[in-house]
Amino acid sequence: ENDEGKYGFTDKNQNLIIDYKYDGVYDFCEELARVFITKDNNDFYGFIDDKGNEIIPLKYEFSDDFSENLALVRLERKFGFIDKKGEIIIGFEFDDACSFENGNSKVKIGSQKFIINKKGEKK
């Protein structure tokens, strides 16, 4: 964290390798780091690589780290899943969801809770 409250990444010798420009950063997970900026009291999440390149645009209202090559993200108050290229793999249809574990995710639409596989199919 710098004096302006912005975050970036340093190497083990504390040399800056990714500039201080984010309002929050998380550890690298499956080659990408989840980062966010805050505008008008709203957070916008995306992902960068270890060179600081924005791989997935900072446009999501929420994101979890990648798990099993998919990231849980929220857009317009609905959850869905994207791959490491930012492509939508499972559409934004869930009111709540969990990251994938052992090929399954717990999801919720309205009051209905169920489990889906990585193709978005109910189990």
Salt bridges, closest charged atoms under 4 A:
ASP23 OD1 - LYS6 NZ 2.74
GLU30 OE1 - LYS84 NZ 3.45
GLU31 OE1 - LYS84 NZ 3.10
GLU61 OE1 - ARG74 NE 3.02
ASP65 OD1 - ARG34 NE 2.99
GLU68 OE1 - LYS118 NZ 3.79
ASP95 OD1 - LYS78 NZ 2.50
